[in-house]
């Protein structure tokens, strides 16, 4: 009966005709034996992607991508939905594992020189897959819609806003408006669930096609050089002495994939879900928000860098790093492949991971600025209250009650995440202050959704009085308006 059912489907689907050549296609004989275990990292990454897709579909049945319901829907998954906490933990752990395995796979390919001729396009597709995987990680953190997500989105938008000319348009496109709100969450939900996964699956299809058409590289041997003029003929000869992908390489990949799935299942049960932490209210800042681990190195680097270097790091460093990855197969697409004959490549990997490790450790331990645990209960200095109008005094109350001094010092007391407010009226006009409060900028998130117009007006009126007695208030150079 089972054979008849199988034959019925096979007569209509012709799976043996389609998949048979893929399973029987030859691979270098080096994939048989101990060397073959270095070729399983790609399959392990794909298995974790499968977990991501399955758990993501299940989570989407409960998660509400709305600014006023996202946080509570995650709380419901953690505490009310049966095994919801484990579903979230599995999704998060598989996502982290996918980033790790993608990096391991690329490092192995780089150290073995498998990016050299004729597999340059295979490497480029792999770089794009890594970038899309990191995009999934960042957009997934935003969907947690907690304090870390809100501040991370604000910082990410501020970084994007520094792009010359088109920066404001990019921020508006990312946030769905001038401030972080309901449209922002909808944009990131579409990115995380539809756009990035669709691009990732498309590029993955291209990557697998290239792996099949151009083959997998042989195990590197010392003194065996890659020469584009003779490489194709040598590889054809290797395949004549090769083995079919099925059974041994196939079962090795299957075993490694099953092993990583079991590890992720166990770690998810032990570690549990990630967040959500505090509610996404920028007026409540009891926590010290920081990005997820793949981006901690950049967080640590920016925390160490002087303010005047931030723009260069934000705009220049990612472009340089991605550019180097894209140029690798064109700079060194021939010659030695064995790591022992490529000391510069080995040393580069060691240095890069040491630097990233140290910066990530610092990003996990160090604050964004020297004093993050400022207490906004410190009273506003009396000298800033004398002679103020009732509206300005009301603005001082807003400054106090909305915990602005957790980030900004006044009279030497307060946080140092943002600049001190003592001379803010000298640096910014009234219109600039209104825009800064409502739309955010720099490392400051937007407060347009947290403050009523009357509160914004009162706060800005008070801030406009904060200047040394011997200095004039800021003026717009074009209109002369204060």
Secondary structure, DSSP 8 states (H G I E B T S, - for coil): -HHHHHHHHHHHH-HHHHHHHHHH-EE-GGGSSGGGGGG-HHHHHHHHHHHHHHHHHHHHTT---STTTHHHHHHHHHHTSTTHHHHHHHHHHHHHHHHHHHHHHHHHHHHTTTTSTT-HHHHHHHHHHHHHHHHHHHHHHHHT-BHHHHHHHHHHHHHHHTSTTTHHHHHHHHHTSSSSSHHHHHHHHHIIIIIHHHHHHHHHHHHHHHHHHH-------TT--B-TTTHHHHHHHHHHT-EESTTHHHHHHHHHHHHHHHHHHHHHHHH------SBS-TT---S-----GGGHHHHHHHHHS-GGGHHHIIIIIHHHHHHHHHHHHHHS-SB--SGGG-HHHHHHHHHHHHHHHHHHHHHHHS-SSS-----TTS---GGGTTT--HHHHHHHHHHHHTTGGGTS-BTTBS-SSS--STTHHHHS-HHHHHHHHHH-BTTB---TTTS-HHHHHHHHHHHTT-S-TTS-----TTT---
